[in-house]
Amino acid sequence: MARKTGSHSEITGPKVREAALALFAQHGFAAVSMRQIAAEVGVQAGALYLYTKDKQSLLFDLMQSHMDDLLAAWQAEPKGDGALAHLEAFARFHIRFHLERPDAVFIAYMELRNLSDDNFAAIEALRRTYEGELEAILRAGHAESVIHAPDIRLTTMALIAMLTGVNTWYRDGGRLSRDAVADIYWDMVRGAVGA
């Protein structure tokens, strides 16, 4: 369906995504209707279909954008030299990136169950690509004899779970700053891999 000449798709499209992101994070995907999203944006419910095929497509788009942004930001991140420098860069990057996007992170982990099979497979492939980045760092560290993990894949999953877990409890203005949390978590990551 074509947009009318003069429509404000560059304004309304992002507003639809922002509203869906906030509502899905607050109430859960299953509990949010397209009418609620439309009301939040200030358009008629039917107008949403100018910007998305359906609610499932909107969820997939939000999750895919999050993963694409994550992968692109990691590629652009300075990493230093050697496996330990890469591991430190990864740990600090992961915490920083995720703390800046709490709603997107919540949806990326909690709403996987609501994706269609094809959409789930696409998001899972992106997640595995990201996990593969950490796994490659750990394998390089093992080859350099600076990382000693009994099972690289298991260690990869454990570290990602630990780093992402910061989002469940961290609040700005609390006892520790983001930098202090990253420092402490880096020490824990280093200990977890026997570095």
N, C-alpha and C positions, 0 to 999 in steps of 0.2 A: 504494500500500500504506500503510495507516494505521499510525502508531506506537502502541504499547501505552500505555495510561494509566500515567503515572508514569515514562515513559522520559526520558532525559536528553539530549534532542536539542539543547538550548541549550548543552550542554557537549560532547557527542560530535561534533556537526556541525562546529563550529570545529576540533576536534582532527583530524578527518578532513582538513579543508582544510590545516591546518598540516603534517600529516604528508605529504600529497601534495605540497605546495609544496617541502618540504625534500628529499624523495626524488626528485622530478622534477628539481630543481636539481642534486642531487648525481650522479644516475645517468642522467638523461635519461628522458623520457616513455616511450619504447619499451621501455626496460629494466626498468621498474617494473611489478609486477603488483598487482592489487587485493589479493591475499593479503599482499603486503609492506606495503601501506598499513594493512590491518587489523591485522597483527601490531604495527606501530608504534603504533597507537591502543590496542591491547589488546582488540579485539573479533573475533568470528568474521567471516570474509570475507563471508558472506551478509548480515551486518548492515550492511555498507557501503551496500547498495542501499536502505536506509531513508533515506540521506542524499544519494545521487546515483544517477542513472539508470545511468551507466557511466563508464568511465575517460575517454572523450572529453568527456563532459559535465562531469566534474570539471576537466579541463584548461581547457575553455572558461570555466567559472565562475571559475577562478583568474585567467585572462587578462582577462576582462571586468571583474571586480572591480578589478583593478589599473588598468585604463584608466578606469573610472568614478571611482575614488579620485583618479587623476591629474587628470582634468578638473575634478572638484569642488574639489580643493585649489588648482588654478590659478585658478579663478573666485574663490576666497576670498582669494587672495594680494593684498596691497597692491601697486599698480603705479606710483604716482607720476604725474607729469604729463609728457606728451609721449612721442614714440616712443622716444627714447634711454632714458628712465627705464623704459619698458615693456620694452625689450629687456634692460636690466640686470636688471630684476626676473625676467624669463623665464629668463635664463641662470643666475642664482643659485638660483632656485626649482628648475629642472630638475636641477641638480647635487645640491642638498640632498635633494629628494624621492627621487631615484634611489639616492643613497648610503645612505639609510635603509632601502631595500628590495632588497638585492642579489639575493636568490633570485627575487623576483617579476620583477625586471628581466631577469634571465637567461632565465627562462621566457618572458617576453613577446617576447623577440627570437629566442631559439634554438629555440623549439618551435612557431613558426608553421607550419612544414612538416607538423606532425602534426595540424593541425586539419582537420576535414571542410571541404568547399567552402563550405557555408553558414556554419559557424562562422568560417572564415577571413574571409569577406566581412564579417561583423559586427564582428570585431576590426579589420579593415582600415579600416572606416568610422570607428571610434572613433579609430584612429591618425591618420587624415586630419583628423578634427576637431581634434585636438591640434596637428598640423602646421599646420593652418589658422590657429591662434592666432598662431603665430610668423610665418607668412607675412603675416598682416594687420598685424602690428607693422612688418615690413620695408617693406610697401607704404606704410604711414603715414609711416614715416621717409623714404622716397623722396619722398613728396609734400611733406614738410616740408623737403626738401633737406638732411637730416642723415645720411642713409644713402645710400651710393652702391654698389650691387651690380649687376653687369651682368645677372644673371638671378636674379630673386627666388625662384623655385621651387627652383632649384639651390642657392642660398645657404641656403634653409630646410633642405633635406635635409642639406647639409654641416654646418650648425651643430648640428642635432640629433644627427648621428652623432658630431661632436666632443664635445658635452656628455655624451652617453650613454657615450662611450668611457672616461670617468673611472672607471666601474664595473669596467673590465677590469684596472686597475692600482692603484687607490687602496686603501690599507689603513690603518685607524686605528692611531695610534702610529708612523706613518712620519715621514719628514723634514718633511712639510708638513701643517698642520692643514687641516680641511675649509674653513675660512674663507680660508686662504691660497690654497688651490687655486681657490676661487671667485673670488678677486681676480685671480689670474693668468689664469684662463679668461675673465673679463670683459674684461680687456685684449686677449686674443686675439680675442674676438668683436667687440669694437669695431674692431680693426684689420681684421678680415675683411670688415667692411661699410663700410670707408672712413669711419668716423665720427671 
